[in-house]
Amino acid sequence: MKGLVIVNPHARSGLATIEHAAWQETIANRLRPLMDVIDWSETQHPNHAVALARQAAEAGYGYILAAGGDGTISEVLNGIMSSSKRPVFGVLPWGSLNDFYRALSLAESTAKPDPQTLPLDIGRATFDGVERYAALSISIGLASWAEYQYQLASRNLGRVFGLPPGIVSALVSYRFPREISLSIDGDSPRQVPMLSLAINNSPTVAGGSRLTPDAAVDDDHFDLCLIPPMSLLRLGELLIGSYVNREVDRRMVMIRRASQITVMAEKPLPVHVDGEMIPDVGPLAQSISISVLPGELRILRPSLLQD
């Protein structure tokens, strides 16, 4: 059985390059009980991991691992899901937040006794005809716009110093519909007020915010948290509480479990998947359809790959 590790060389502050033989040998020693051959590929540009993962899956690799942050994980996932085959997925959490890895660790603590893998639900999302797959989250509205503004700011100021101006820019420039048509699990669409909508496969996002505290990667559903329009003061109270109190104030939001979600808006809304924008749609979409694929992939238990 062959395995491929797809490495983002910019991870770990640039120390994740394949030339660093020490960590490479450490990872190889952990993987050898599972696979006979271990190959390594390094990404060279955005979306390169998508192509590498798709080619490896079609070539018959039984294991494909993403070594990097949530963006690298998302690209490898989409490469696998665009293939006709379903190798075992794996994650080396070398990003700054690693929300997805924390969700895997939580699932492992309560999983049925399989010595190697866990089942992983996958979200299939269509944005104005463009299809993407999600392992962690899908965001619509203000949170997505803030992510977009942060990415723009960080290009010039870096990931740390780009955060404050990105947030300020998002709050000042957000001018999008405050109402959507929402359908959950086949119910009739209804108009609901919305500032931000988080659709999550994980209890935490954004480094620890518990907007969907009951979400799990293996429960056959995604959890959604709809935040209605509110003042900046109330929004700040809500978000700070989701970090400090480790759970969002349910009196201020709507939380539901769902396997099918459809969102329509009069004008396009900001969207992103697993923390990544969708350049194909600009990053705005007017028609959004999400379906959960229960247990679509098997993923390596995180304890097998711990540093």
C-alpha positions, 0 to 999 in steps of 0.5 A: 500500500502506497502513501503520499504526504503533500507538504506545504513548504510555508508551514511551520514558518517555512520549516516544513520543506522536504529538505528537513530530513529530521521531521521527514524521518519521524513521520515516515517511522510513524507511517511505515506500519500502515504503508509499504511506500511513502512518497512526498510532494511539495506544493509550488503554488495555490491549488497545487495540492488539489491536483497532486491529491487527485492524481495520487488518488487516481494512481492508486495511492491508498493513503494521502496526507495533508501536511500544513494548515486548514488551507492545505487540508482543504485543497487535499480534500478537494483533490481526493473528492474530485477523484473517482477513488477514495483513499484514506485521508490524513492530516499533519496539523502544521497550521496556526489554528488547526481547528479541524485537527482538534475536531478529529482529536475530539472524535477519536476520544469517543470513536468506535474501536478502529485501530487506524481510522475514523469516519469523516462526514464531508460537506458538498457545497455548490455556489452559483454552480461552482462545487467545493467540498468541506471538512471543517466549515462553510461560512456565509455573510459577515464572517466570510467578508471579514476573512476576505478583508483579512486576507487582503490586509495580510498580503501587505502586513503579514498574518499577525499585523493584518488581523486588526485592519482586516476586522475594521475594514470588514465592519466598515465595508459590509454592505450585503443583504440582511435577509436570506431565504433558508431551507433546512432538510427539505423544509419550505424556504422561509425568509430569515434575518441574517448577519452571518451563517456558520455551517460547521463540522466542528465544535470550534472555528477560528481558533476556539470559538464554539459557535456550534458546540455539539458538532462532530465530524462523524455524526452524519450532520453539519451544525449551523449557527445563524447570527441575526443582524445586531449592534456591534456591541451585541455582536462583540458580546456574542463572539467574546462569549463564544471564546471565553464561556466556551459556548455561544449564547443560544438566546442570541442565535439559531442553532440547528443540525442539518444534512441539507441546507439551501440559501438564496439571497437577492444579491450575492453574499460573501462565502468561504469554505474551510477558511478559504475564499472561492476565487471562481465566484469572486468570492460572492454567491447568490445561490448556495446548496449544501449537502452532507455526505455521511462517512464519505472518507476514512481519516487516520486517527490523529494519535497515529501522527502526533508529534 
